[in-house]
Amino acid sequence: MSRPTGILALGLIATSALVAAGPCDIYSSGGTPCVAAHSTTRALYSAYSGSLYQIKRSSDSATKNIAPLSAGGVANAATQDSFCSGTSCVISTIYDQSGKGNHLTQAPPGGAAKGPAAGGYDNLADATAAPVHLNGQKAYGVFIAPGMGYRNNAASGTATGDAAEGIYAIFDGTHYNGGCCFDYGNAETSSDDTGAGHMEAIYFGTIKVWGSGAGSGPWIMADLENGLFSGYNPGNNPADPTINYRFTTAIVKGESNQWAIRGGNAATGALSTFYSGVRPSGYNPMHKEGAIILGTGGDNSDGAQGTFYEGVMTSGYPSDATENSVQANIVAARYTT
């Protein structure tokens, strides 16, 4: 076969670059770069080869950083297995791959008056409780049980006030409950409820106190503080479906008087939009504070459960087209049990 020339050659180069790109490379190309990128399963940039997460061994409290097998690749689960052999380990830090230092560590006490860890630091996740494979390679997710949670109250570069942002996460769509609140995203810097609009995070679960979607759940909703929203109204949005794929892609994004919920099967297919429109009454403008939470509510309500594999926060409101490309990358990662 002759060497490709002209437009064909450019097309092949572009295709190759797209295949090699990670989710955060795709967001950057779309003009909405990642300002936080967390995953215990893989690198989220094609060139990232640094630490993904840190584990702590119960036998001697020693710690070990786990990196991808190669730049842009899947986590080196064999290193974890060797380090934790004969004892148990917890995930002590989930590193931020964006370069902004927005690492997630043990969530501190918050304003929540009740919950398994009320009044104290949250528990850390068992490092081996969520085994998974990506393209046939073993990795581990973050298995959150009630009383567990991670947080960064001094994050850098995340959206504050009414600034625009995008958030996506991959969850285990079969691991959830009706507790408050299994969240990933933007929260208060004080670990306390400071009012409506001071949060913008993805929620996943079946709690119906503030809102719900179609069926019995679980639903992807937005935790905007003092309310979990499935759409404009604080009640039911029938267009927000029960979504319980084993690997579920969940998206919440927001800008000035506009926000959206999107989701889909992280193992196959495209994203769907469950809500896109104006902010609920009392939530325009927003008052985001820029802290990052995983597994808890903004005031450290820690009665929820769920499993997290990867997620990012962006600067700017990502286009649907950019998110569709990220979804294609996620599907290509081939998450399987």
Backbone hydrogen bonds in HBPLUS format (Angstrom, degrees):
<---DONOR---> <-ACCEPTOR-->    atom                        ^
c    i                          cat <-CA-CA->   ^        H-A-AA   ^      H-
h    n   atom  resd res      DA  || num        DHA   H-A  angle D-A-AA Bond
n    s   type  num  typ     dist DA aas  dist angle  dist       angle   num
A0009-ALA N   A0005-THR O   3.35 MM   4  4.89 161.7  2.38 104.5 107.9     1
A0010-LEU N   A0006-GLY O   3.18 MM   4  6.52 161.0  2.22 151.9 157.2     2
A0011-GLY N   A0007-ILE O   2.89 MM   4  6.12 154.1  1.96 149.5 157.0     3
A0012-LEU N   A0008-LEU O   2.99 MM   4  6.29 152.8  2.06 150.3 157.1     4
A0013-ILE N   A0009-ALA O   3.00 MM   4  6.26 157.2  2.05 150.2 156.4     5
A0014-ALA N   A0010-LEU O   2.90 MM   4  6.12 163.7  1.92 151.8 156.2     6
A0015-THR N   A0011-GLY O   2.93 MM   4  6.10 157.5  1.98 145.9 152.1     7
A0016-SER N   A0012-LEU O   2.94 MM   4  6.11 160.1  1.98 147.3 152.5     8
A0017-ALA N   A0013-ILE O   2.96 MM   4  6.23 156.5  2.02 150.6 156.8     9
A0018-LEU N   A0014-ALA O   3.01 MM   4  6.24 153.1  2.08 146.5 153.6    10
A0019-VAL N   A0015-THR O   2.99 MM   4  6.25 160.2  2.03 152.5 157.3    11
A0020-ALA N   A0016-SER O   3.09 MM   4  6.30 152.9  2.17 145.6 152.5    12
A0021-ALA N   A0017-ALA O   3.04 MM   4  6.10 131.3  2.29 139.8 152.1    13
A0021-ALA N   A0018-LEU O   3.25 MM   3  5.15 134.5  2.47  94.0 106.2    14
A0025-ASP N   A0022-GLY O   3.04 MM   3  5.14 125.5  2.35 101.7 116.3    15
A0026-ILE N   A0022-GLY O   3.03 MM   4  6.35 153.0  2.11 155.4 163.3    16
A0027-TYR N   A0023-PRO O   2.94 MM   4  6.30 158.9  1.99 150.3 155.9    17
A0024-CYS N   A0044-LEU O   2.96 MM  20  5.82 160.2  2.00 161.3 166.1    18
A0028-SER N   A0024-CYS O   3.00 MM   4  6.04 157.9  2.05 137.6 143.7    19
A0029-SER N   A0025-ASP O   3.00 MM   4  6.21 155.4  2.06 143.8 150.2    20
A0030-GLY N   A0026-ILE O   3.05 MM   4  6.30 136.0  2.25 141.4 153.4    21
A0030-GLY N   A0027-TYR O   3.05 MM   3  5.01 128.1  2.33  94.0 108.3    22
A0032-THR N   A0027-TYR O   3.01 MM   5  5.27 159.1  2.05 154.8 148.1    23
A0031-GLY N   A0028-SER O   3.02 MM   3  5.16 163.3  2.04 108.7 113.0    24
A0315-SER N   A0033-PRO O   2.88 MM 282  5.70 152.4  1.96 160.9 168.4    25
A0035-VAL N   A0313-MET O   2.76 MM 278  5.77 167.4  1.77 150.8 154.0    26
A0036-ALA N   A0313-MET O   3.30 MM 277  5.11 138.3  2.48 146.4 139.5    27
A0313-MET N   A0036-ALA O   2.92 MM 277  5.11 152.0  2.00 141.7 143.8    28
A0097-GLN N   A0037-ALA O   2.87 MM  60  5.10 164.7  1.89 141.5 146.1    29
A0038-HIS N   A0311-GLY O   2.85 MM 273  5.41 167.2  1.86 172.3 175.1    30
A0311-GLY N   A0038-HIS O   2.83 MM 273  5.41 145.3  1.95 160.0 165.9    31
A0075-ALA N   A0041-THR O   2.89 MM  34  5.22 166.4  1.91 128.7 128.5    32
A0043-ALA N   A0073-GLY O   2.87 MM  30  5.54 156.2  1.93 156.0 163.6    33
A0048-TYR N   A0045-TYR O   3.23 MM   3  5.19 160.4  2.27 103.0 109.0    34
A0072-GLY N   A0048-TYR O   2.87 MM  24  5.28 161.3  1.90 145.9 143.1    35
A0052-LEU N   A0066-ILE O   2.72 MM  14  5.76 170.0  1.73 152.6 155.8    36
A0095-TYR N   A0052-LEU O   2.95 MM  43  5.35 141.5  2.10 128.5 138.4    37
A0053-TYR N   A0066-ILE O   3.41 MM  13  5.48 155.7  2.47 139.6 146.3    38
A0066-ILE N   A0053-TYR O   2.77 MM  13  5.48 168.8  1.78 171.7 173.1    39
A0054-GLN N   A0093-THR O   2.82 MM  39  4.99 158.8  1.86 144.9 147.7    40
A0092-SER N   A0054-GLN O   2.88 MM  38  5.60 141.8  2.02 136.8 147.9    41
A0055-ILE N   A0064-LYS O   2.87 MM   9  5.37 163.1  1.89 152.7 156.3    42
A0064-LYS N   A0055-ILE O   2.93 MM   9  5.37 146.9  2.04 147.0 154.4    43
A0056-LYS N   A0090-VAL O   2.84 MM  34  5.35 153.6  1.91 151.1 159.3    44
A0090-VAL N   A0056-LYS O   2.98 MM  34  5.35 151.5  2.06 143.7 151.1    45
A0057-ARG N   A0062-ALA O   2.81 MM   5  5.39 167.4  1.82 164.8 168.7    46
A0061-SER N   A0057-ARG O   2.76 MM   4  4.94 131.3  2.00 144.5 154.4    47
A0058-SER N   A0088-SER O   2.84 MM  30  5.60 171.7  1.85 162.6 161.6    48
A0076-ASN N   A0067-ALA O   2.92 MM   9  6.01 149.3  2.02 155.3 154.8    49
A0069-LEU N   A0074-VAL O   2.75 MM   5  5.90 160.0  1.79 163.9 160.8    50
A0073-GLY N   A0070-SER O   2.85 MM   3  5.11 151.8  1.93 144.4 140.9    51
A0077-ALA N   A0075-ALA O   3.06 MM   2  5.71 123.4  2.39 107.4  91.6    52
A0079-THR N   A0076-ASN O   3.22 MM   3  5.74 135.7  2.42 109.5 118.8    53
A0081-ASP N   A0077-ALA O   2.89 MM   4  6.19 166.9  1.90 157.5 161.1    54
A0082-SER N   A0078-ALA O   2.96 MM   4  6.08 158.3  2.00 147.1 152.2    55
A0083-PHE N   A0079-THR O   3.03 MM   4  6.15 164.2  2.05 147.9 152.4    56
A0084-CYS N   A0080-GLN O   2.93 MM   4  6.03 155.5  1.99 157.7 163.6    57
A0085-SER N   A0082-SER O   3.37 MM   3  5.23 160.5  2.41  99.2 104.8    58
A0087-THR N   A0084-CYS O   3.06 MM   3  5.50 161.3  2.09 137.8 136.9    59
A0127-ALA N   A0089-CYS O   2.93 MM  38  5.48 174.3  1.93 131.7 133.3    60
A0091-ILE N   A0125-ALA O   2.85 MM  34  5.57 153.8  1.92 156.9 165.8    61
A0094-ILE N   A0104-LEU O   2.92 MM  10  5.06 159.5  1.96 145.3 151.9    62
A0104-LEU N   A0094-ILE O   2.90 MM  10  5.06 169.3  1.92 147.4 150.1    63
A0105-THR N   A0151-ARG O   3.33 MM  46  5.64 176.9  2.33 135.6 134.6    64
A0151-ARG N   A0105-THR O   2.82 MM  46  5.64 152.1  1.89 152.4 161.5    65
A0107-ALA N   A0149-GLY O   3.10 MM  42  5.39 166.2  2.12 126.7 123.3    66
A0122-ASP N   A0107-ALA O   2.95 MM  15  5.37 164.3  1.97 154.3 159.5    67
A0111-GLY N   A0191-SER O   2.89 MM  80  6.39 145.9  2.01 151.7 156.0    68
A0112-ALA N   A0299-ASP O   2.85 MM 187  5.29 146.3  1.97 161.3 150.9    69
A0118-ALA N   A0115-GLY O   3.14 MM   3  5.09 167.3  2.16 117.1 114.9    70
A0120-GLY N   A0117-ALA O   3.07 MM   3  5.66 164.4  2.10 140.6 141.5    71
A0123-ASN N   A0147-GLY O   2.80 MM  24  5.86 170.7  1.81 148.3 148.3    72
A0149-GLY N   A0123-ASN O   3.30 MM  26  6.46 148.3  2.41 169.8 162.8    73
A0129-ALA N   A0126-ASP O   3.49 MM   3  5.57 174.6  2.50 109.8 111.3    74
A0141-GLY N   A0130-ALA O   2.78 MM  11  4.93 166.2  1.80 139.5 143.5    75
A0132-VAL N   A0139-ALA O   2.92 MM   7  5.31 151.9  2.00 150.0 146.5    76
A0139-ALA N   A0132-VAL O   2.81 MM   7  5.31 150.3  1.90 153.7 150.9    77
A0133-HIS N   A0336-THR O   2.86 MM 203  5.18 155.7  1.91 160.7 158.1    78
A0336-THR N   A0133-HIS O   2.84 MM 203  5.18 151.5  1.92 152.4 156.7    79
A0134-LEU N   A0137-GLN O   2.82 MM   3  5.14 156.0  1.88 144.0 148.0    80
A0137-GLN N   A0134-LEU O   2.91 MM   3  5.14 168.2  1.92 116.1 118.8    81
A0135-ASN N   A0334-ARG O   3.12 MM 199  5.05 157.6  2.17 122.9 127.3    82
A0142-VAL N   A0308-PHE O   2.79 MM 166  5.07 166.5  1.80 156.6 161.1    83
A0308-PHE N   A0142-VAL O   3.00 MM 166  5.07 157.5  2.05 139.2 142.3    84
A0144-ILE N   A0306-GLY O   2.74 MM 162  5.20 156.7  1.80 166.2 172.6    85
A0306-GLY N   A0144-ILE O   2.99 MM 162  5.20 155.8  2.04 139.4 144.0    86
A0148-MET N   A0145-ALA O   3.01 MM   3  5.73 147.4  2.11 153.2 153.7    87
A0147-GLY N   A0302-ASP O   2.68 MM 155  5.09 146.0  1.79 155.4 165.7    88
A0150-TYR N   A0294-LEU O   2.95 MM 144  5.09 161.7  1.99 151.4 156.6    89
A0294-LEU N   A0150-TYR O   2.97 MM 144  5.09 145.7  2.09 148.4 141.4    90
A0152-ASN N   A0292-ILE O   2.86 MM 140  5.16 141.2  2.02 149.2 154.2    91
A0292-ILE N   A0152-ASN O   2.96 MM 140  5.16 159.0  2.00 138.9 145.7    92
A0163-ALA N   A0160-THR O   3.09 MM   3  5.68 163.8  2.12 137.0 139.9    93
A0161-GLY N   A0288-LYS O   2.69 MM 127  4.55 152.6  1.76 138.2 129.9    94
A0288-LYS N   A0161-GLY O   3.02 MM 127  4.55 143.1  2.16 126.6 118.0    95
A0316-GLY N   A0164-ALA O   3.16 MM 152  4.62 159.6  2.20 119.1 112.8    96
A0165-GLU N   A0254-GLY O   2.93 MM  89  5.67 153.0  2.01 159.8 168.4    97
A0254-GLY N   A0165-GLU O   2.98 MM  89  5.67 158.5  2.02 156.5 163.1    98
A0314-THR N   A0166-GLY O   2.81 MM 148  5.00 150.1  1.90 147.5 152.1    99
A0167-ILE N   A0252-VAL O   2.91 MM  85  5.40 134.3  2.13 146.9 161.0   100
A0252-VAL N   A0167-ILE O   3.08 MM  85  5.40 155.9  2.14 145.6 152.9   101
A0168-TYR N   A0312-VAL O   3.21 MM 144  5.65 153.6  2.28 142.2 149.1   102
A0312-VAL N   A0168-TYR O   3.01 MM 144  5.65 144.3  2.14 143.8 153.5   103
A0169-ALA N   A0250-ALA O   2.91 MM  81  5.34 144.9  2.03 149.8 158.8   104
A0250-ALA N   A0169-ALA O   2.87 MM  81  5.34 165.9  1.89 164.5 167.5   105
A0170-ILE N   A0310-GLU O   2.85 MM 140  5.49 147.3  1.95 159.7 162.7   106
A0309-TYR N   A0170-ILE O   2.95 MM 139  5.51 157.8  2.00 164.7 163.2   107
A0171-PHE N   A0248-THR O   2.95 MM  77  5.24 157.8  2.00 149.1 153.2   108
A0248-THR N   A0171-PHE O   2.89 MM  77  5.24 171.9  1.90 156.1 158.7   109
A0172-ASP N   A0307-THR O   3.06 MM 135  5.25 141.0  2.22 134.3 140.2   110
A0175-HIS N   A0172-ASP O   3.14 MM   3  5.60 171.3  2.15 119.3 121.7   111
A0173-GLY N   A0245-TYR O   3.00 MM  72  4.94 120.9  2.36 149.3 156.0   112
A0173-GLY N   A0246-ARG O   3.22 MM  73  4.81 139.4  2.39  99.9 109.2   113
A0206-THR N   A0177-ASN O   3.07 MM  29  5.84 168.1  2.09 134.1 135.5   114
A0303-GLY N   A0180-CYS O   2.90 MM 123  5.31 149.5  1.99 155.6 145.6   115
A0204-PHE N   A0182-PHE O   3.12 MM  22  5.87 147.6  2.23 156.2 166.1   116
A0295-GLY N   A0183-ASP O   2.77 MM 112  5.15 154.7  1.83 154.3 158.0   117
A0184-TYR N   A0202-ILE O   2.95 MM  18  5.28 138.6  2.13 139.5 150.9   118
A0202-ILE N   A0184-TYR O   2.92 MM  18  5.28 162.7  1.95 145.9 140.2   119
A0185-GLY N   A0293-ILE O   3.17 MM 108  5.61 151.8  2.25 141.8 147.1   120
A0293-ILE N   A0185-GLY O   2.98 MM 108  5.61 152.8  2.05 148.6 157.4   121
A0186-ASN N   A0200-GLU O   3.02 MM  14  4.99 153.4  2.09 133.2 125.4   122
A0200-GLU N   A0186-ASN O   2.93 MM  14  4.99 164.8  1.95 134.6 136.2   123
A0187-ALA N   A0291-ALA O   2.87 MM 104  4.86 153.1  1.94 120.4 126.7   124
A0291-ALA N   A0187-ALA O   2.99 MM 104  4.86 144.2  2.12 156.0 145.2   125
A0198-HIS N   A0195-GLY O   3.26 MM   3  5.91 147.4  2.37 142.8 141.3   126
A0197-GLY N   A0224-LEU O   2.86 MM  27  5.21 144.4  1.98 161.3 172.8   127
A0287-HIS N   A0197-GLY O   2.81 MM  90  5.26 161.8  1.84 130.7 133.2   128
A0201-ALA N   A0223-ASP O   3.13 MM  22  5.11 149.6  2.23 129.9 139.1   129
A0223-ASP N   A0201-ALA O   2.85 MM  22  5.11 162.3  1.88 146.8 151.7   130
A0203-TYR N   A0221-MET O   2.78 MM  18  5.07 162.7  1.81 153.4 149.3   131
A0221-MET N   A0203-TYR O   3.01 MM  18  5.07 165.2  2.03 138.1 142.6   132
A0205-GLY N   A0219-TRP O   3.40 MM  14  5.71 153.3  2.47 141.2 148.0   133
A0219-TRP N   A0205-GLY O   2.94 MM  14  5.71 157.7  1.99 150.6 149.4   134
A0237-ASN N   A0212-SER O   3.02 MM  25  6.51 154.3  2.09 150.2 155.9   135
A0214-ALA N   A0240-ASP O   2.72 MM  26  5.89 153.8  1.79 145.0 154.3   136
A0243-ILE N   A0218-PRO O   2.93 MM  25  5.95 160.8  1.97 158.8 165.0   137
A0222-ALA N   A0229-PHE O   2.90 MM   7  5.13 166.8  1.92 144.0 147.4   138
A0229-PHE N   A0222-ALA O   2.84 MM   7  5.13 165.3  1.86 147.3 148.5   139
A0224-LEU N   A0227-GLY O   3.17 MM   3  5.89 154.5  2.24 170.1 177.7   140
A0240-ASP N   A0237-ASN O   2.96 MM   3  5.62 167.9  1.98 124.1 127.7   141
A0266-ALA N   A0247-PHE O   2.72 MM  19  5.08 153.3  1.79 137.5 140.5   142
A0249-THR N   A0264-GLY O   2.92 MM  15  5.23 162.7  1.95 144.4 148.8   143
A0264-GLY N   A0249-THR O   3.08 MM  15  5.23 143.0  2.23 141.5 143.6   144
A0251-ILE N   A0262-ARG O   2.91 MM  11  4.95 148.7  2.01 157.6 148.2   145
A0262-ARG N   A0251-ILE O   3.02 MM  11  4.95 162.1  2.05 132.1 136.3   146
A0253-LYS N   A0260-ALA O   3.15 MM   7  5.46 155.3  2.21 144.5 149.3   147
A0260-ALA N   A0253-LYS O   2.91 MM   7  5.46 148.4  2.01 154.1 158.4   148
A0255-GLU N   A0258-GLN O   2.77 MM   3  5.25 166.4  1.79 159.5 160.3   149
A0258-GLN N   A0255-GLU O   3.16 MM   3  5.25 159.3  2.21 128.4 122.1   150
A0259-TRP N   A0277-GLY O   2.92 MM  18  5.81 150.1  2.01 160.4 170.2   151
A0277-GLY N   A0259-TRP O   3.05 MM  18  5.81 160.9  2.09 165.5 170.6   152
A0261-ILE N   A0275-TYR O   2.87 MM  14  5.14 151.3  1.95 138.9 144.2   153
A0274-PHE N   A0261-ILE O   2.84 MM  13  5.45 153.7  1.91 145.1 153.3   154
A0275-TYR N   A0261-ILE O   3.34 MM  14  5.14 150.5  2.44 140.3 136.5   155
A0263-GLY N   A0272-SER O   2.97 MM   9  5.54 152.6  2.04 150.9 159.3   156
A0272-SER N   A0263-GLY O   2.82 MM   9  5.54 158.2  1.87 155.8 161.7   157
A0268-THR N   A0265-ASN O   3.32 MM   3  5.58 147.9  2.43 105.2 113.2   158
A0283-TYR N   A0280-PRO O   3.04 MM   3  5.53 151.2  2.13 142.0 140.3   159
A0297-GLY N   A0301-SER O   2.96 MM   4  4.86 150.9  2.04 132.9 142.1   160
A0300-ASN N   A0297-GLY O   3.02 MM   3  4.99 154.5  2.09 114.1 114.4   161
A0323-GLU N   A0319-SER O   3.11 MM   4  6.46 165.1  2.14 152.4 155.8   162
A0324-ASN N   A0320-ASP O   2.79 MM   4  6.01 146.6  1.90 148.0 158.2   163
A0325-SER N   A0321-ALA O   3.09 MM   4  6.37 146.8  2.20 142.0 149.8   164
A0325-SER N   A0322-THR O   3.12 MM   3  5.19 121.3  2.48  95.8 110.0   165
A0326-VAL N   A0322-THR O   2.99 MM   4  6.37 149.9  2.09 146.4 155.4   166
A0327-GLN N   A0323-GLU O   2.87 MM   4  6.13 156.1  1.93 147.9 154.1   167
A0328-ALA N   A0324-ASN O   3.05 MM   4  6.33 150.9  2.14 140.0 147.4   168
A0329-ASN N   A0325-SER O   3.05 MM   4  6.35 147.8  2.15 141.7 150.3   169
A0329-ASN N   A0326-VAL O   3.07 MM   3  5.01 117.0  2.48  93.2 108.8   170
A0330-ILE N   A0326-VAL O   2.90 MM   4  6.26 153.6  1.97 150.8 158.4   171
A0331-VAL N   A0327-GLN O   2.92 MM   4  6.21 164.0  1.95 155.6 159.0   172
A0332-ALA N   A0328-ALA O   3.00 MM   4  6.16 152.9  2.08 140.3 148.0   173
A0333-ALA N   A0329-ASN O   3.07 MM   4  6.37 124.9  2.39 137.7 151.7   174
A0333-ALA N   A0330-ILE O   3.03 MM   3  5.13 139.0  2.20  98.5 110.5   175
A0334-ARG N   A0331-VAL O   3.06 MM   3  5.50 155.9  2.12 110.9 118.4   176
